[in-house]
Amino acid sequence: MTPAWRHLLRAWHLQTSSPRITKMCPSLSPGAFWTSVANLGLHTKPRMPPCDFTPEKYQSLTYERVLEIHNHHLIPTRIAYFRKPLLLHQGHMEWLFDYEGNRYLDFFSGIVTVSVGHCHPKVNAAAQKQLGRLWHTSALFFHSPIHEFAEKLSALLPEPLKVIFLVNSGSEANDLAMLMARAHSNSTDIISLRGAYHGCSPSTLGLTNVGPCKMELPSGLGCQSTMCPDVFRGPWGGSHCRDSPVQTMRKCSCAPDCCQAKDQYIEQFKDTLNTSVAKSIAGFFAEPIQGVNGVVQYPKGFLREAFELVRERGGVCIADEVQTGFGRLGSHFWGFQTHGILPDIVTMAKGIGNGFPMAAVVTTPEIAKSLAKRIFHFNTFGGNPMVCAIGSAVLEVIKEEKLQENSQEVGTYMLQKFAELRDEFEIVGDVRGKGLMIGIEMVKDKVSRQPLPQEEVNEIHEDCKRMGLLIGKGGIFAQTFRIAPSMCITKPDVHFAVEVFRSALIQHMERRAK
């Protein structure tokens, strides 16, 4: 049986035998069901898994009025996805609803932020309870929610990472971590990887090495970039490099315990240390897996050796867990643990509050004292009663509902299913990731590995949305689809997402053929 006929039968099976959607939770309105045997394509939306939630009726601004206000009064940069941006109204666990009542499976979770599910009942209840009791005090007064949260969070981190600074965003956390590193080391230079995203504040812009986030004007002084050890797109890499159930298809001649790619990238790191920074440095920032750059994973052992080299120069090592933390990677609670390393400072945000503005910097008593000697650090809103009550509820849900274990089981299953599409389609160059943080890199062809043009990536992205699936985009050329759903997703959700993505790829290949 030809691959095209297999697609035809698979789509027919989805249309005729998949479970129907519960009336209480409307799906996207059905599209036309038609087949073209000549083109061997069946254009029908895969059936969504059912859900038992009824969204409220939208009764606010018209879509046209929203566009008018947005164009006149909000940020002029084109950020919103899709030719017709989505106007969202309500969320429930892994589902989002727009103003017309259409339902979408959210596989990007507010840019890797909604960790336990939209409006999770337990988190909602904690927020509502605290809302009626006490919103804000500032750090001038004690309140029990901050102490309860600090005790819960510190228990999840190894010694000596036990001193917590609460702030409001990932950029703010990394900004504070930069200050800590310089105060403790008495040095200025900080290194980060190319393709890294550590925020958009004036200081963290120096750490962020993504083209659209760079300015012609001076910013982030004292920051130096070094080569990203990307085993798919970089100069070195092979089929045994990554800590992932799915490896790159590049050939590899390494011995089981000796990664030549890692050694080559470490030589580049040494070159940066020897030529581009002072003899004594302040530190090194790294995401355990790069998020904005398209879920880029490094060769096993790279971060461990890089941390050793940084410490030889008097620097401290900072793990940016803004996207990788809180069980998302499945095998471990923190991304740095997957590399077998112990950072000196850990920054975290996004999933810590399930979408509520909250972030933290965790460090050692020694580094915390170094900062206290240099500056009176104060944060008006960081650690307020509301965010701490929510943060505690999020940690409880992750534990009670075994969401880290779910990330491992469902995430590994999803990785393997998407890897089958890589074997099936020439334009799927790489599938990578760990747990529920997955990247699908699109290419013109597997030999050249040249990125698929952005307009073609956008067409696939639009098709996924039209069929009810929301995914992200990333990478230097916006060539990588980012998959990072809430950790509550199920295997039926995965089946739907994979079939939608496959259908979008088929439709794209048909457009190409014409």
Disulfide bonds with the S-S distance in Angstrom:
Cys25-Cys51 2.14
